[in-house]
Amino acid sequence: MSLYLIILLFSLSGPLAFSFEKNLRLYKRWKYLLPAIAITMFVFVIWDIIFTHNGYWFFNPIYNSGIYINKLPLEEYLFFMVIPYACAFSFYAIQFHFPKFKLNERWTKVVTFLLVIVSVLMSFLCRDYTYTFVVFLVLPVILLLSYYFAREVVQYYLAIYPILLIPFFIINGILTGTGIEQAVFDYNPQAILGIRILSVPIEDMFYNFSLLLLPLALTHMFEVRFKKTKSA
């Protein structure tokens, strides 16, 4: 079994098992969450395929199954299902147990505004680094759409995201080479700034921000729409 697949199965096992916990009962959200993850997967897989074909990042064959679709290993497709689900579980668990752990409307607006401004500025300044440029171009789009259509999610997400960075650095750290001889996947040095925390490129923190926020915002939108349709 590939190391990449083992890491994904380990990441999914706990969240999936506790999705049936009698208080949280995340499985009841599946009809909204799973389509949201599917849409997110579609968007990010297209991004992934384009970047792989252009040589901006690559996958180490010794750590995956050897099954490739459009130059992406099978595990990479699973990544876009497993990681958003695992982080959605963490998000809803924290929200459930600590319902007041969120930013108020004023601070949500301030932090959103600052993140958008900084991201736009970074995308302009880093336009020679393709991955950096695209990451900071995508983030404000997803954040603004989420703020407009799912503000309540953004209020919680901005407060919770620093906590989500803990498992992110563990999992992404291993995938990018921390503690192992070679990286499971790595980046063309000409496409990134070259600033890393452990082995994780700093851009991945902001890539991850968008990857995890989008399915949460979409889930909220689907829930609201369903409730409106049901009450009509």
Phi, psi and chi 1 to 4 in degrees:
 res  aa     phi    psi   chi1   chi2   chi3   chi4
   1 MET       -  139.6 -174.5  179.5  -68.5      -
   2 SER   -72.4  148.8   75.0      -      -      -
   3 LEU   -60.4  -40.1  176.0   62.5      -      -
   4 TYR   -58.2  -44.8 -162.3  172.8      -      -
   5 LEU   -67.7  -39.1 -175.7   58.2      -      -
   6 ILE   -60.4  -43.5  -69.3  171.4      -      -
   7 ILE   -62.6  -41.2  -68.3  169.9      -      -
   8 LEU   -66.7  -43.0  -67.9  175.9      -      -
   9 LEU   -64.2  -40.0  -69.1  176.1      -      -
  10 PHE   -63.2  -41.1  177.1   78.3      -      -
  11 SER   -65.7  -32.3  -58.4      -      -      -
  12 LEU   -87.2  -30.0 -179.3   62.7      -      -
  13 SER   -55.9  -51.6   58.2      -      -      -
  14 GLY   -63.9  -55.2      -      -      -      -
  15 PRO   -56.0  -39.8  -29.1   37.2      -      -
  16 LEU   -68.0  -43.0 -173.9   59.0      -      -
  17 ALA   -62.9  -42.8      -      -      -      -
  18 PHE   -84.1   -0.2  -75.0  102.0      -      -
  19 SER   -66.0  -17.5  -66.5      -      -      -
  20 PHE  -101.9    8.1  -60.6   91.4      -      -
  21 GLU   -57.8  136.7 -165.8  -92.4  -27.8      -
  22 LYS   -63.2  -24.3   64.0  179.2 -178.4  179.6
  23 ASN   -90.3  -50.1  -67.1  -45.5      -      -
  24 LEU   -70.6  -49.4 -176.4   59.7      -      -
  25 ARG    47.6   56.7  -66.9 -177.7  -69.0 -177.5
  26 LEU   -63.1  -26.5 -177.3   59.3      -      -
  27 TYR   -58.0  -25.4   70.2   92.1      -      -
  28 LYS   -70.7  -15.7  -69.7 -163.6  170.6 -175.9
  29 ARG   -93.6   -4.4  -94.7 -161.7  166.7  106.8
  30 TRP   -55.7  -36.6  -78.7   -1.0      -      -
  31 LYS   -66.0  -17.7   59.5 -176.0  175.6 -178.5
  32 TYR  -102.4  -41.6  -46.5  114.5      -      -
  33 LEU   -70.3  -44.3  177.1   59.4      -      -
  34 LEU   -64.6  -43.8  -62.4 -175.3      -      -
  35 PRO   -62.5  -35.4  -23.6   34.1      -      -
  36 ALA   -63.6  -41.3      -      -      -      -
  37 ILE   -66.6  -38.5  -70.0  174.9      -      -
  38 ALA   -62.1  -42.2      -      -      -      -
  39 ILE   -65.3  -44.6  -67.5  170.5      -      -
  40 THR   -60.6  -43.8  -57.3      -      -      -
  41 MET   -59.2  -44.6  178.2 -177.3  175.9      -
  42 PHE   -56.8  -47.6  177.5   77.4      -      -
  43 VAL   -63.9  -47.9  172.5      -      -      -
  44 PHE   -77.6  -27.5  -80.5   81.8      -      -
  45 VAL   -68.3  -39.8  161.8      -      -      -
  46 ILE   -59.5  -46.9  -70.1  175.9      -      -
  47 TRP   -55.5  -47.2  178.8   -8.0      -      -
  48 ASP   -61.0  -45.9 -148.6  -16.5      -      -
  49 ILE   -62.8  -45.0  -70.2  171.7      -      -
  50 ILE   -60.9  -45.6  -67.3  171.3      -      -
  51 PHE   -67.9  -37.3  -90.8   46.4      -      -
  52 THR   -66.9  -44.3  -57.7      -      -      -
  53 HIS   -63.8  -28.9  -83.3  -97.1      -      -
  54 ASN   -93.2    2.5  -76.9  -81.4      -      -
  55 GLY    76.0   22.9      -      -      -      -
  56 TYR   -80.1  -24.8  -62.5  130.8      -      -
  57 TRP  -150.0  166.7   52.3   47.9      -      -
  58 PHE  -151.8  163.8   51.3   88.7      -      -
  59 PHE  -117.6  137.6  -57.7   89.7      -      -
  60 ASN   -82.9  115.0 -167.8  -27.8      -      -
  61 PRO   -64.0  -20.5   22.5  -33.0      -      -
  62 ILE   -74.5  -12.6   69.8  171.7      -      -
  63 TYR  -111.3    4.8  -72.0  129.0      -      -
  64 ASN  -127.0  177.4   62.0   58.3      -      -
  65 SER   -72.1  -16.9   62.0      -      -      -
  66 GLY    86.4    0.1      -      -      -      -
  67 ILE   -91.4  114.8  -58.6  171.3      -      -
  68 TYR  -116.7  139.7  -73.4   80.8      -      -
  69 ILE  -129.3  115.9  -55.7  169.7      -      -
  70 ASN    57.5   40.5 -110.7  -36.2      -      -
  71 LYS    71.3    1.5  -69.2 -167.9  174.3 -177.7
  72 LEU  -101.9  132.9  -59.2 -174.3      -      -
  73 PRO   -66.4  154.7   23.5  -32.5      -      -
  74 LEU   -52.8  -39.2  175.7   62.6      -      -
  75 GLU   -60.7  -29.9  -68.5   87.2  -16.1      -
  76 GLU   -67.4  -36.0 -176.0   71.9   -5.2      -
  77 TYR   -66.5  -41.0  -69.0   90.7      -      -
  78 LEU   -64.6  -33.3  -63.2  175.9      -      -
  79 PHE   -53.5  -42.4  174.5   91.1      -      -
  80 PHE   -77.3   -4.5  -68.6  109.8      -      -
  81 MET  -101.4  -44.6  -67.2 -174.8  -81.8      -
  82 VAL   -71.5  -50.4  169.9      -      -      -
  83 ILE   -65.9  -47.0  -61.2  -55.5      -      -
  84 PRO   -59.9  -36.4  -27.4   37.3      -      -
  85 TYR   -67.4  -46.9 -175.7   85.9      -      -
  86 ALA   -60.7  -40.6      -      -      -      -
  87 CYS   -74.7  -32.5  -72.3      -      -      -
  88 ALA   -63.1  -40.8      -      -      -      -
  89 PHE   -58.5  -47.6  168.9   82.7      -      -
  90 SER   -61.3  -42.4  -60.5      -      -      -
  91 PHE   -60.1  -50.5  174.2   84.9      -      -
  92 TYR   -69.9  -31.5  -70.2  121.6      -      -
  93 ALA   -66.6  -45.0      -      -      -      -
  94 ILE   -64.7  -43.0  -65.9  170.2      -      -
  95 GLN   -62.0  -39.2 -174.2 -175.4   52.6      -
  96 PHE   -68.5  -46.3  176.8   80.3      -      -
  97 HIS   -82.5  -24.4  -69.1  -70.6      -      -
  98 PHE  -131.0   70.1  -55.2   96.3      -      -
  99 PRO   -61.5  -19.6   21.6  -33.0      -      -
 100 LYS   -93.5    2.1  -65.8 -177.1  179.3 -179.5
 101 PHE   -83.5   79.7 -169.8   65.6      -      -
 102 LYS  -158.0  165.1   62.3  178.6 -179.5  177.4
 103 LEU   -83.9  148.3  -59.1 -173.4      -      -
 104 ASN   -74.5  172.8   59.6   35.7      -      -
 105 GLU   -60.9  -39.4  -70.9 -164.6   15.7      -
 106 ARG   -63.4  -48.2  179.4 -175.9  176.7 -175.2
 107 TRP   -70.6  -30.3  -84.1  107.9      -      -
 108 THR   -61.8  -44.1  -59.3      -      -      -
 109 LYS   -65.1  -43.0 -175.9 -178.8  -66.0 -174.2
 110 VAL   -64.4  -49.2  169.1      -      -      -
 111 VAL   -65.8  -40.0  174.8      -      -      -
 112 THR   -61.1  -46.6  -62.3      -      -      -
 113 PHE   -59.9  -45.8  175.6   77.5      -      -
 114 LEU   -64.6  -42.5  -70.9  175.3      -      -
 115 LEU   -63.4  -40.1  -79.0  172.4      -      -
 116 VAL   -64.7  -47.6  168.5      -      -      -
 117 ILE   -61.9  -47.7  -66.1  -60.7      -      -
 118 VAL   -62.6  -40.8  170.0      -      -      -
 119 SER   -65.4  -44.8  -65.1      -      -      -
 120 VAL   -62.4  -43.0  171.4      -      -      -
 121 LEU   -62.9  -43.9 -177.4   61.3      -      -
 122 MET   -64.3  -39.5  -74.5  -64.8  -66.8      -
 123 SER   -63.4  -35.2   66.6      -      -      -
 124 PHE   -71.8  -45.5  175.4   76.8      -      -
 125 LEU   -70.1  -28.2  -65.9  175.0      -      -
 126 CYS  -108.7   29.0  -58.5      -      -      -
 127 ARG   -67.0  -14.2   57.2 -169.3 -178.0  -81.2
 128 ASP   -83.1  -11.7  -68.2  -26.4      -      -
 129 TYR  -109.0  104.5  -57.6   94.4      -      -
 130 THR   -57.5  -48.6  -52.2      -      -      -
 131 TYR   -63.9  -46.1  179.5   47.0      -      -
 132 THR   -58.9  -46.8  -46.6      -      -      -
 133 PHE   -58.6  -49.1  170.2   72.8      -      -
 134 VAL   -68.1  -41.3  175.3      -      -      -
 135 VAL   -56.3  -47.6  164.0      -      -      -
 136 PHE   -79.4  -10.9  -76.5  109.5      -      -
 137 LEU   -84.9  -36.9 -160.9   63.1      -      -
 138 VAL   -75.7  -39.7  168.6      -      -      -
 139 LEU   -54.7  -50.9 -171.4  150.8      -      -
 140 PRO   -64.7  -28.9   19.0  -30.0      -      -
 141 VAL   -65.7  -50.5  173.7      -      -      -
 142 ILE   -66.3  -39.8  -68.7  177.5      -      -
 143 LEU   -66.0  -44.8  179.3   54.4      -      -
 144 LEU   -66.2  -41.1  -73.9  173.9      -      -
 145 LEU   -63.6  -40.6  -72.9  172.9      -      -
 146 SER   -66.8  -40.8  -59.5      -      -      -
 147 TYR   -63.2  -38.3 -179.0   80.9      -      -
 148 TYR   -75.8  -41.4 -175.7   79.2      -      -
 149 PHE  -100.4  -18.1  -69.0  105.3      -      -
 150 ALA  -145.8   57.6      -      -      -      -
 151 ARG   -60.7  -36.7 -169.0  168.7  -54.5  179.1
 152 GLU   -60.8  -38.7 -178.2 -178.6  -17.3      -
 153 VAL   -63.0  -44.1  169.1      -      -      -
 154 VAL   -62.4  -38.0  176.2      -      -      -
 155 GLN   -57.3  -45.3  -74.8 -177.1  -91.2      -
 156 TYR   -74.7  -41.9  -79.5  100.4      -      -
 157 TYR   -62.0  -42.5 -172.7   73.2      -      -
 158 LEU   -63.1  -30.9  -67.8  175.7      -      -
 159 ALA   -81.0  -36.2      -      -      -      -
 160 ILE   -85.4  -27.4  -68.3  172.3      -      -
 161 TYR   -54.3  -41.0 -174.6   66.1      -      -
 162 PRO   -56.3  -31.5  -28.2   37.5      -      -
 163 ILE   -71.0  -39.5  -61.6  174.1      -      -
 164 LEU   -65.5  -19.7  -62.1 -179.7      -      -
 165 LEU   -69.5  -19.4  -75.8  174.3      -      -
 166 ILE   -65.6  -57.3  -62.6  171.8      -      -
 167 PRO   -65.1  -28.9   20.8  -32.1      -      -
 168 PHE   -59.0  -48.0  159.9   77.0      -      -
 169 PHE   -69.3  -29.5  -84.3  112.6      -      -
 170 ILE   -69.1  -52.8  -65.1  171.4      -      -
 171 ILE   -71.1  -50.9  -65.0  168.8      -      -
 172 ASN   -67.5  -29.9 -135.0   52.5      -      -
 173 GLY   -61.4  -47.2      -      -      -      -
 174 ILE   -63.1  -45.6  -63.4  171.8      -      -
 175 LEU   -61.7  -31.0  -68.4  175.1      -      -
 176 THR   -97.2    7.0   54.0      -      -      -
 177 GLY   118.1   -1.9      -      -      -      -
 178 THR   -71.3  120.9  -60.8      -      -      -
 179 GLY    84.5   -2.6      -      -      -      -
 180 ILE  -126.8  163.3   58.0  177.1      -      -
 181 GLU   -66.2  -41.3  -68.6 -175.3    4.3      -
 182 GLN  -132.8  158.3  -58.7  176.2   41.2      -
 183 ALA   -74.0  146.1      -      -      -      -
 184 VAL   -68.2  -41.4  176.3      -      -      -
 185 PHE  -142.1  153.7   57.4   75.8      -      -
 186 ASP  -146.4  176.7 -148.7  -17.1      -      -
 187 TYR  -120.0  148.2  -54.8   77.0      -      -
 188 ASN   -66.1  120.8 -175.7  -31.5      -      -
 189 PRO   -59.0  -20.0   18.0  -29.7      -      -
 190 GLN   -80.5  -10.3  -64.7 -179.0  -14.3      -
 191 ALA   -99.0   -8.0      -      -      -      -
 192 ILE  -129.0  165.4   60.7  174.9      -      -
 193 LEU   -68.2  -30.0  -69.9  172.2      -      -
 194 GLY    94.0    3.3      -      -      -      -
 195 ILE   -88.1  122.2  -58.4  169.8      -      -
 196 ARG  -127.0  146.6  -65.8 -177.3 -178.0 -117.5
 197 ILE  -109.7  116.0  -59.7  172.9      -      -
 198 LEU    58.5 -116.1  -62.2  176.5      -      -
 199 SER  -109.8    4.7   57.5      -      -      -
 200 VAL   -89.0  120.4 -179.7      -      -      -
 201 PRO   -58.9  139.8  -22.9   33.4      -      -
 202 ILE   -60.5  -27.3 -164.5  168.5      -      -
 203 GLU   -61.4  -29.5  -67.3   90.1  -19.9      -
 204 ASP   -63.4  -27.8  -83.2    6.6      -      -
 205 MET   -61.8  -37.3  -67.4  173.7   56.2      -
 206 PHE   -86.5  -31.2  -58.0   93.7      -      -
 207 TYR   -61.0  -47.6  175.0   92.9      -      -
 208 ASN   -62.1  -37.4 -166.6   61.5      -      -
 209 PHE   -56.1  -46.6 -177.4   95.3      -      -
 210 SER   -71.5  -42.6  -60.3      -      -      -
 211 LEU   -60.0  -37.3  174.7   63.8      -      -
 212 LEU   -88.1  -30.7  -55.5 -176.4      -      -
 213 LEU   -72.1  -40.7  174.7   57.4      -      -
 214 LEU   -57.2  -50.8 -177.7   56.8      -      -
 215 PRO   -64.7  -31.6   20.5  -31.8      -      -
 216 LEU   -67.4  -42.5  -66.4  171.3      -      -
 217 ALA   -66.2  -42.1      -      -      -      -
 218 LEU   -65.2  -39.9  -71.6  171.5      -      -
 219 THR   -59.0  -46.0  -60.6      -      -      -
 220 HIS   -60.7  -43.5  177.1   80.7      -      -
 221 MET   -63.3  -41.3  -69.9  164.0   59.3      -
 222 PHE   -65.9  -39.6  -66.5  155.9      -      -
 223 GLU   -63.5  -47.0  -76.7 -178.3  -53.4      -
 224 VAL   -61.7  -44.5  169.9      -      -      -
 225 ARG   -63.4  -40.4 -176.1  174.4 -179.9 -179.3
 226 PHE   -64.1  -42.6  176.1   78.8      -      -
 227 LYS   -65.9  -38.5  -71.5  175.5 -177.7  176.5
 228 LYS   -66.0  -41.8  -74.2 -176.9  178.0  178.4
 229 THR   -65.6  -39.9  -56.3      -      -      -
 230 LYS   -68.1  -36.4 -167.8  174.2 -179.4  179.1
 231 SER   -84.0  -13.7   62.6      -      -      -
 232 ALA   -73.5      -      -      -      -      -
